[in-house]
Each structure stands twice: as C-alpha cells, then as structure tokens.
Amino acid sequence: MSSKVPVTHIDVRVFAHATEDEEKVLSAVRNTLPPQVSENIVFKKSNLSGHHGNPITLFEAKIKEKEHVKAFLERLASNLSTLEKEILGSEIEQHIEKGCLYIRLDKQAAYLNEFRLGATDPIHFKIHFKKSNLKEIVEVCRGIGIIP
C-alpha cells in the first residue's frame, strides 16, 4: 500500500448490551486494531436505553493519525478472508455513501481474533475518504486490498 492513503479518519462504534461485559466488548474492538492503535485509542462512553428500557452502552472512537489509519487498513486487508473480500466487493456500492465506506465486523468473531463481516450487533467502522466519487473509492479499496 502506498504511503499516501486517501482517508481522513475512521470512526469506530460498538454497542455493549446489558447482557455483555463492557471490557470484553472493548477487547473485541481492540482485537481488530493494530497494536499501536489499540494501545492509544480512547473510547467515549454514552449510556443509552433500548427499546424496552434495557441499558445499552455506546463506545465511540476516532482513528485520526495517518500512520494509524494506514495500519488499520493494512490489518483489515490482511485479516479478511478471500471470501469476505469477495462478498464485500460484490456489495461494495451498498457500503459506500457520501464519501464513506461502512464496514461492520462480527463482534463475537472479533473477540476470538477473527475478522468476519457481520450485520447483527457488529463493530461499526466508518472510513472517511478524501474523495466522494464512488469509482475512485472502489479503486482505492482494491488498491488497499480490502476487495479483490
């Protein structure tokens, strides 16, 4: 991957439900991050309530430093399986909106140090690109190795 990555920052979000251990949820997120990011990331914690009044905790963070953004993208590209990349590639247009790529990783798999796309109770990554042209973003994703 070139040293210049056309990404401004990455938003990370995850929900911890009342039945989940918050530390395990954060551990799952940290498992998806490169060590230099995992050690330095600071999560903002918000207390919410669910549909039935159940407590939910939202953890949010930003990856802003260029080296950290690049390291995360390299880690994502090297840990997604060929099948996961093919799935993401075939659905890529559904994951891009207003110059951002939305990726959801399975929280349970992440806790086990596995990278799997997931839609149910995932870890959310919103990757903000410098450009908003769909074709250019797809080409960047190909160049990074996130999609084939």
C-alpha positions as CSV (number, residue, x, y, z in Angstrom):
1,M,0.0,0.0,0.0
2,S,1.3,3.4,-0.9
3,S,2.4,5.7,2.0
4,K,-0.4,8.1,1.0
5,V,-3.8,6.8,1.9
6,P,-6.7,9.0,0.8
7,V,-8.6,8.5,4.0
8,T,-9.0,11.4,6.5
9,H,-10.1,9.3,9.5
10,I,-12.0,6.3,10.7
11,D,-15.0,6.3,13.2
12,V,-15.3,3.2,15.3
13,R,-18.6,2.4,17.1
14,V,-19.8,-0.5,19.1
15,F,-22.7,-1.2,21.4
16,A,-22.5,-3.1,24.7
17,H,-25.8,-4.6,25.7
18,A,-26.8,-5.2,29.4
19,T,-26.0,-8.9,29.0
20,E,-22.5,-8.2,27.7
21,D,-19.3,-7.5,29.7
22,E,-18.1,-4.0,28.6
23,E,-14.5,-5.0,28.9
24,K,-15.0,-8.0,26.6
25,V,-16.7,-5.8,24.1
26,L,-13.8,-3.3,24.1
27,S,-11.4,-6.2,23.9
28,A,-13.2,-7.4,20.7
29,V,-12.8,-4.0,19.2
30,R,-9.1,-3.8,20.2
31,N,-8.5,-7.2,18.6
32,T,-9.4,-5.6,15.2
33,L,-6.9,-2.8,15.7
34,P,-3.2,-2.7,15.1
35,P,-1.2,-2.7,18.4
36,Q,-0.1,1.0,18.0
37,V,-3.8,2.0,17.6
38,S,-5.2,-0.4,20.2
39,E,-2.8,1.0,22.9
40,N,-3.6,4.6,22.2
41,I,-7.3,4.7,21.3
42,V,-9.7,6.5,23.7
43,F,-13.3,5.5,23.7
44,K,-16.1,7.9,24.5
45,K,-18.8,6.1,26.5
46,S,-22.5,7.0,26.3
47,N,-25.3,5.4,28.3
48,L,-28.4,4.7,26.2
49,S,-31.6,2.7,26.7
50,G,-33.0,0.1,24.4
51,H,-36.5,-0.3,23.0
52,H,-37.7,-2.0,26.2
53,G,-35.8,0.3,28.5
54,N,-32.8,-2.0,28.8
55,P,-29.4,-0.3,29.3
56,I,-27.1,-0.1,26.3
57,T,-23.6,1.4,26.3
58,L,-22.3,3.0,23.2
59,F,-18.5,3.2,22.8
60,E,-17.1,5.6,20.1
61,A,-13.6,6.5,19.0
62,K,-11.8,8.0,16.0
63,I,-8.6,6.9,14.3
64,K,-7.1,10.2,13.0
65,E,-3.3,9.8,12.7
66,K,-2.3,8.9,9.2
67,E,0.0,6.1,10.3
68,H,-2.8,4.6,12.4
69,V,-5.3,4.9,9.6
70,K,-2.9,3.2,7.2
71,A,-2.0,0.5,9.8
72,F,-5.7,-0.3,10.4
73,L,-6.5,-0.6,6.7
74,E,-3.5,-2.9,6.2
75,R,-4.7,-5.0,9.1
76,L,-8.2,-5.2,7.8
77,A,-6.9,-6.2,4.3
78,S,-4.6,-8.8,5.6
79,N,-7.2,-10.4,8.0
80,L,-10.3,-10.5,5.9
81,S,-10.6,-13.9,4.1
82,T,-10.7,-14.1,0.4
83,L,-14.4,-15.0,0.7
84,E,-15.1,-12.0,2.9
85,K,-13.3,-9.7,0.4
86,E,-15.3,-11.2,-2.5
87,I,-18.6,-10.6,-0.6
88,L,-17.6,-7.0,0.3
89,G,-16.5,-6.5,-3.3
90,S,-19.8,-7.7,-4.7
91,E,-21.8,-5.5,-2.3
92,I,-19.4,-2.5,-2.2
93,E,-21.8,0.0,-3.6
94,Q,-24.2,-0.7,-0.8
95,H,-21.4,0.1,1.7
96,I,-20.4,3.5,0.3
97,E,-22.3,6.7,0.9
98,K,-21.3,10.3,0.8
99,G,-17.6,9.5,0.6
100,C,-17.6,7.0,3.4
101,L,-17.1,3.2,3.4
102,Y,-19.2,1.4,6.0
103,I,-17.8,-1.9,7.3
104,R,-19.4,-4.0,10.0
105,L,-17.3,-6.7,11.6
106,D,-18.8,-9.5,13.7
107,K,-18.2,-8.7,17.4
108,Q,-18.1,-12.3,18.6
109,A,-15.7,-13.3,15.9
110,A,-13.5,-10.2,16.7
111,Y,-13.4,-11.3,20.3
112,L,-11.8,-14.6,19.0
113,N,-9.3,-12.6,16.9
114,E,-11.2,-13.3,13.6
115,F,-12.3,-10.8,11.0
116,R,-15.7,-11.6,9.6
117,L,-18.3,-9.3,8.1
118,G,-21.4,-9.1,10.3
119,A,-24.7,-7.4,10.3
120,T,-26.1,-8.4,13.7
121,D,-24.7,-6.5,16.6
122,P,-21.4,-5.7,14.9
123,I,-18.5,-3.4,15.4
124,H,-19.0,-0.4,13.1
125,F,-16.2,1.2,11.1
126,K,-16.9,4.3,9.0
127,I,-14.0,5.1,6.8
128,H,-13.9,8.7,5.6
129,F,-12.3,9.2,2.2
130,K,-10.9,12.5,0.9
131,K,-12.8,11.9,-2.3
132,S,-16.5,11.1,-2.7
133,N,-16.5,9.6,-6.2
134,L,-17.8,6.0,-5.9
135,K,-15.5,4.6,-8.6
136,E,-12.4,6.3,-7.1
137,I,-13.3,4.9,-3.6
138,V,-13.7,1.4,-5.1
139,E,-10.3,1.7,-6.8
140,V,-8.7,2.8,-3.5
141,C,-10.3,-0.2,-1.7
142,R,-8.9,-2.5,-4.4
143,G,-5.5,-0.9,-4.1
144,I,-5.5,-1.4,-0.4
145,G,-6.6,-5.0,-0.7
146,I,-9.9,-4.8,1.1
147,I,-11.7,-6.0,-2.1
148,P,-10.4,-8.2,-4.9
